[in-house]
């Protein structure tokens, strides 16, 4: 093995050990944060824009910081940056220069890191693990995951929920679309890169090849979404998608996000058949999204109590990172934290 190959192998070992060490220090199971956009709206943000939650990087970064802190105080061990819908192409379309667009992308990681530092300061200044109103102030390992949404998220037409990018789409186009964004986020100081809501096998392949081609040494995860509990949303085989993650040394966890809770257990079992990597799951609340109206269909989801009732079963069958996606809240994440840390005896 030559020096270049040896360095790459050492970097891959370091990536996988980061996740295993983190999970060990977290008691074997870690908590991921919850939905961002609806929480930003609750704080007063207007997200009626193709940039969606990334709009707040421009208009109200303090809202993003507040939401990160809310999730840390609820018990999240991993916070995901507000870059899911943040792309250089999207910012350029809004009239920003290349340099301004790149600064905004980096800002998403900086805000999350600031929130973690503020949280650690609050923990240091507190004499107890819990505040009077139930907020957790416990010093523990916390990771910042830089979110990379799919090409469909940039299109803002709901295609991340279908995986249908058209017959003309190819691997090289997707790699070129994501390349600079992934480089920038990796260089901005996150602990992880979260490739989220990946709707098809082609984009999963693009992400893993990018990690190798650009020699990205930040540990990454791949998270797919499903609408039938069997395949990913494009109809591609979940097993084949998860196998792509398994074959890439730089991917340290693989799983499911933005998928109804009722499907999760079977999806975990499918993933387990093809990977030995940690499995992460952060479902949505189960509500349906109307891509034409660009809104959630009311009263189609599950309550926090029902959502959390699944959690220990998911961990029993193989999940080791658990959180929430769209329409879940700090209340949901707090309930997950308590369910995992203080399980009810049978």
Secondary structure, DSSP 8 states (H G I E B T S, - for coil): --HHHHHHHHHHHHHHHHHHHHHHHTTT-EEB---SHHHHHHHT----STTGGGHHHHH-HHHHHHHHHHHHHHT-SEEE-TTTT--HHHHHHTT--HHHHHHHHHHHHHHHHHHHHHHHHHHHH-SSSB-TT--B------EEEEEE--HHHHHTSSGGGT----TT--HHHHHHHHHHHHHHHHTTT-SEEEEEEE-SHHHHHHHHHHHHHTT--SEEEEEE--SSSSB-TTS-BHHHHHHHHHH-TTEEEEEEESS-HHHHHHHHHHHHTT--SEEEEEE--S-EEETTTTEEETT-S--HHHHHHTHHHHHHHTEEEEEE-TT--HHHHHHHHHHHHS----
